[in-house]
Amino acid sequence: MKKMLLSAYACIPNHGSEQATGWTYATTLSQNGLEVHCLTLKDGRDGIDPILADGYFPNLTVHYVTVPAWVDAFLKKGLIGMYFHYLYWQWTASNMGMQLDRQHTFDLVHHVTYGSVQLGSFMYRLKKPFVFGPVGGGQRAPKAFKHYFGKYWSREWMRDMVGTVLQYVNPAYFRTLRVADQVVVTNQDTFRLVRKLRPTKPLSRIWDAGLSTSFLPNEPVDRRGNDSMTGGPLNLLWVGRLLPRKALELTIQALSKVDPSLPITLTIVGGKGEMAEDVPRYIEQYGVADRINWAGHVSYDTVRDFYRKSDVFFFTSLRDSCPHQLLEAMAYSLPVVTLNLHGQAELVDEKTGIRVSVTTPEQVVADLARAIEWMYAHPDERLAMGRAGYAFAKSQLWETKIRTFIDELYPPLLPTELVSEPAVMPKTNH
């Protein structure tokens, strides 16, 4: 059995975002002919240790990398503090990795989280076959839309500036991109950025969003009986954390420009994030209180109910690597209205939704409103988009993505090919 070292700074079961990504890679790889040693933060210990103690993943060993308390304190010092903590942790993790390699002699090293190209990884120090990614980071929010970030635009600007500086001063960035045997990026923006340092070396693209088989319905959701098919209310859905870059205000503003005679409503699912306190102001400012239901933070199962009961998914993020919400919505046969920008521009096409070109804020608001009205007026086309979305979502299962690494990206780096076995996903309750 081949032995691999997995670097997953974020790796916690039963969480979302990067934590879920790290845990999914660690567990799935361990169930497919690999002995996996995962390096991660101590934060996940309480969730991980009981699962491993129950014997669910016998080929997975988790090593918790700790840093001094004064380094942990930097996590409370904003963006720069978080980056410092991450880089310090990465260096410490690479030292532990080298110690573990003397005990286990790893065949392969793979970095999966954080998925940031600018932050890089120090795992190249092990001098073993090294895979880096999937990673994003090439996306920049359009400056013309800084209004939607409110008081947080300075933080967004700082993120871009620090990201640029890291490309010149962070050895984990430029050494990783020059040394890694395989780099995997998640969108075209990041592909263009990485290609500058890897003009000839292997560079692949795999979206870093995925679905579990337990989330995907067995068949497309049938909305032919919905009231919206016969002129009744059209129910739009927005799901996400209320972060500045998610630009919920843009969604609400677009709704305010929709023909008021049309029975169209918007449900907002999400109650956590810096912009939560601003939502009531948006609703009042744009005069749409009678058209909006703000559900707030809800359980995972309740989110699925909203996906099932809605008619169209609306997504106007101004910076996103590869949005998980879009795959979830398409899994529930929802057509999508979004921006032709970053990851959403790649996940959605003309068969699965409408992508509005990012020009001026005024034009984007107008075009989003017209897209909503088009969805209302074209129920049959809406259903066809939903069916196409479901078919696309079926191709984006986590086991399919991870099998790409096992079957295509790992073998050229190893003396002998891995034994190919059907992927077995982790139990859904873990």
Secondary structure as the mmCIF struct_conf table of DSSP 4:
data_model
#
loop_
_struct_conf.conf_type_id
_struct_conf.id
_struct_conf.beg_label_comp_id
_struct_conf.beg_label_asym_id
_struct_conf.beg_label_seq_id
_struct_conf.end_label_comp_id
_struct_conf.end_label_asym_id
_struct_conf.end_label_seq_id
STRN STRN1 LYS A 2 ALA A 8
BEND BEND1 TYR A 9 ALA A 10
TURN_TY1_P TURN_TY1_P1 PRO A 13 ASN A 14
HELX_RH_AL_P HELX_RH_AL_P1 SER A 17 SER A 30
TURN_TY1_P TURN_TY1_P2 GLN A 31 GLY A 33
STRN STRN2 LEU A 34 LEU A 41
HELX_RH_3T_P HELX_RH_3T_P1 LYS A 42 GLY A 44
HELX_RH_AL_P HELX_RH_AL_P2 ARG A 45 ALA A 53
TURN_TY1_P TURN_TY1_P3 ASP A 54 GLY A 55
BEND BEND2 TYR A 56 TYR A 56
TURN_TY1_P TURN_TY1_P4 PRO A 58 ASN A 59
STRN STRN3 LEU A 60 VAL A 65
HELX_RH_AL_P HELX_RH_AL_P3 ALA A 69 ASP A 72
HELX_RH_3T_P HELX_RH_3T_P2 ALA A 73 LYS A 76
BEND BEND3 LYS A 77 LYS A 77
HELX_RH_AL_P HELX_RH_AL_P4 GLY A 78 HIS A 104
BEND BEND4 ASP A 107 ASP A 107
STRN STRN4 LEU A 108 THR A 113
BEND BEND5 TYR A 114 TYR A 114
STRN STRN5 SER A 116 SER A 116
TURN_TY1_P TURN_TY1_P5 VAL A 117 LEU A 119
BEND BEND6 PHE A 122 PHE A 122
HELX_RH_3T_P HELX_RH_3T_P3 MET A 123 LEU A 126
BEND BEND7 LYS A 128 LYS A 128
STRN STRN6 PHE A 130 VAL A 135
STRN STRN7 GLY A 136 GLY A 136
HELX_RH_3T_P HELX_RH_3T_P4 LYS A 143 TYR A 152
HELX_RH_AL_P HELX_RH_AL_P5 TRP A 153 VAL A 169
HELX_RH_AL_P HELX_RH_AL_P6 PRO A 171 VAL A 179
BEND BEND8 ASP A 181 ASP A 181
STRN STRN8 GLN A 182 VAL A 185
BEND BEND9 THR A 186 ASN A 187
HELX_RH_AL_P HELX_RH_AL_P7 GLN A 188 ARG A 195
TURN_TY1_P TURN_TY1_P6 LYS A 196 LEU A 197
BEND BEND10 PRO A 199 LYS A 201
STRN STRN9 LEU A 203 ARG A 205
BEND BEND11 ASP A 208 ASP A 208
STRN STRN10 LEU A 211 LEU A 211
TURN_TY1_P TURN_TY1_P7 THR A 213 PHE A 215
BEND BEND12 LEU A 216 LEU A 216
BEND BEND13 ASN A 218 GLU A 219
TURN_TY1_P TURN_TY1_P8 ARG A 224 GLY A 225
BEND BEND14 ASN A 226 ASN A 226
HELX_RH_3T_P HELX_RH_3T_P5 ASP A 227 THR A 230
TURN_TY1_P TURN_TY1_P9 GLY A 231 GLY A 231
BEND BEND15 GLY A 232 GLY A 232
STRN STRN11 LEU A 234 VAL A 239
BEND BEND16 GLY A 240 GLY A 240
HELX_RH_3T_P HELX_RH_3T_P6 PRO A 244 LYS A 246
HELX_RH_AL_P HELX_RH_AL_P8 LEU A 248 SER A 256
TURN_TY1_P TURN_TY1_P10 LYS A 257 LYS A 257
BEND BEND17 VAL A 258 VAL A 258
TURN_TY1_P TURN_TY1_P11 PRO A 260 SER A 261
BEND BEND18 LEU A 262 LEU A 262
STRN STRN12 ILE A 264 VAL A 269
BEND BEND19 GLY A 273 GLY A 273
TURN_TY1_P TURN_TY1_P12 GLU A 274 MET A 275
HELX_RH_3T_P HELX_RH_3T_P7 ALA A 276 ASP A 278
HELX_RH_AL_P HELX_RH_AL_P9 VAL A 279 GLN A 285
TURN_TY1_P TURN_TY1_P13 TYR A 286 GLY A 287
HELX_RH_3T_P HELX_RH_3T_P8 ALA A 289 ARG A 291
STRN STRN13 ILE A 292 GLY A 296
BEND BEND20 HIS A 297 HIS A 297
HELX_RH_AL_P HELX_RH_AL_P10 TYR A 300 LYS A 309
BEND BEND21 ASP A 311 ASP A 311
STRN STRN14 VAL A 312 PHE A 315
BEND BEND22 LEU A 318 ARG A 319
BEND BEND23 SER A 321 CYS A 322
HELX_RH_AL_P HELX_RH_AL_P11 HIS A 324 ALA A 331
TURN_TY1_P TURN_TY1_P14 TYR A 332 SER A 333
STRN STRN15 VAL A 336 LEU A 339
BEND BEND24 ASN A 340 LEU A 341
HELX_RH_AL_P HELX_RH_AL_P12 HIS A 342 LEU A 347
TURN_TY1_P TURN_TY1_P15 GLU A 350 THR A 352
STRN STRN16 GLY A 353 VAL A 356
HELX_RH_AL_P HELX_RH_AL_P13 PRO A 361 ALA A 377
HELX_RH_AL_P HELX_RH_AL_P14 PRO A 379 LYS A 394
TURN_TY1_P TURN_TY1_P16 SER A 395 GLN A 396
STRN STRN17 LEU A 397 LEU A 397
HELX_RH_AL_P HELX_RH_AL_P15 TRP A 398 THR A 404
HELX_RH_PI_P HELX_RH_PI_P1 PHE A 405 LEU A 409
BEND BEND25 TYR A 410 TYR A 410
HELX_RH_3T_P HELX_RH_3T_P9 PRO A 411 LEU A 413
BEND BEND26 LEU A 414 THR A 416
HELX_LH_PP_P HELX_LH_PP_P1 GLU A 417 SER A 420
HELX_LH_PP_P HELX_LH_PP_P2 MET A 425 LYS A 427
TURN_TY1_P TURN_TY1_P17 THR A 428 ASN A 429
#
